[in-house]
Each structure stands twice: as C-alpha cells, then as structure tokens.
Amino acid sequence: MKRFECGTLVPGCEWHTRAEDEAEVVRRAVEHMRGTHGEEVIRPTMVEHIKERILDDQQAAAANQD
C-alpha cells in the first residue's frame, strides 16, 4: 500500500489517503487539492511534489515513530 499525507505538503492539513498504487494516490491527492485547497490548476510540479511525499505503509509507520 502507498500512503500520502497532505500535511507534508500543506502544513496543518490532516487529510491522508492510501491505495495499492501510486497513480491512484496521486489521483486522490489531486482531487483533494482541488476540492479542499481550491487549487484550480494542478501543474506538473505539484504532481511531482505529491509523488515525492508518497510512502509505502512501512515507511510511513517508521516516519511516525521518529
């Protein structure tokens, strides 16, 4: 499973999502950015920022223990 936590990109946002593959996580994150944060245009750099912050569940668990 892959996981994205919006707060790693938008400080203070507690939204997160999990999916089997990165493409689905990105799709959900883009939808969230549009609906919640009012982003009308999602530029390729935004997609790259999202991808950089996607973790495997095991990585996410380890990061939360730090």
C-alpha positions in Angstrom: 0.0 0.0 0.0 1.1 3.6 -0.8 0.2 6.5 1.5 0.1 10.3 1.1 -0.3 12.7 4.0 -1.4 16.1 2.8 0.2 17.8 5.8 3.6 17.1 4.4 2.7 19.4 1.5 0.1 21.7 3.1 1.0 22.4 6.7 -1.8 21.8 9.1 -3.9 19.6 6.8 -4.7 16.2 8.4 -6.1 14.6 5.2 -4.4 11.4 4.0 -5.1 8.6 1.6 -3.9 5.1 0.9 -4.1 3.0 -2.2 -2.4 0.0 -3.9 -0.6 2.0 -6.5 1.0 5.4 -6.8 -1.3 6.5 -9.7 -4.4 6.2 -7.5 -2.8 8.0 -4.6 -1.9 10.9 -7.0 -5.4 11.0 -8.4 -7.0 11.2 -5.0 -4.4 13.8 -3.8 -5.1 16.0 -6.9 -8.9 15.7 -6.3 -8.3 16.7 -2.6 -6.1 19.7 -3.6 -8.8 20.9 -6.0 -11.7 20.4 -3.6 -10.3 21.3 -0.3 -7.4 23.7 -1.0 -9.0 25.4 -4.0 -6.2 24.6 -6.5 -7.8 25.2 -9.9 -4.7 24.3 -11.9 -2.6 21.4 -11.0 0.8 21.9 -12.5 3.3 19.1 -13.2 5.4 20.4 -10.4 2.5 19.9 -7.9 2.2 16.3 -9.1 5.9 15.9 -8.6 5.7 17.3 -5.0 2.9 14.8 -4.3 4.9 11.9 -5.7 7.9 12.9 -3.6 5.8 12.6 -0.5 4.2 9.2 -1.2 5.5 6.5 1.1 4.9 2.8 1.4 2.9 2.0 4.6 6.1 0.6 6.2 8.0 3.9 5.5 5.0 5.9 6.9 4.9 3.8 10.1 8.7 4.2 10.6 8.4 8.0 10.0 5.6 8.3 12.6 7.8 6.6 15.2 10.6 9.2 14.9 
